[in-house]
């Protein structure tokens, strides 16, 4: 099953590029709409590259997706969850932050046996260019 995208990939890439350029100066430089678009685009990209429904990835207040092959969650609180704030999520998908370090420092809350995403990240380099 392919991921249904709500974010135009071109618009999402542009938002990610803006965040990548501003991030060294502080994410506060990026307006809320651009930050939301970058988060939603990267969540959709993560789900497209890692299809499935065994892990719920949450980036409040901007988005959530289910991804990663395995048993699909359908009701209630999912057994495998990963939650991060927007700046941390974007740092993870661009390789600016290591997943294990983010969990260790409590920047990411991860629970469940399938919640370790370190082998699936990053999706982009630090400049926002897609990795294979």
Protein Blocks (a to p, Z undefined) as FASTA:
>chain_A
ZZddfbdfklmmmmmmmmmmmmmnopklpcfklmmmmmmmmmmmmmmmmgcjkbccdddf
kbccdeheddddfehjdfbdcdddfklmmmmmnopacfklmmmnopaccedjklpcklmp
cfbdfkopacZZ
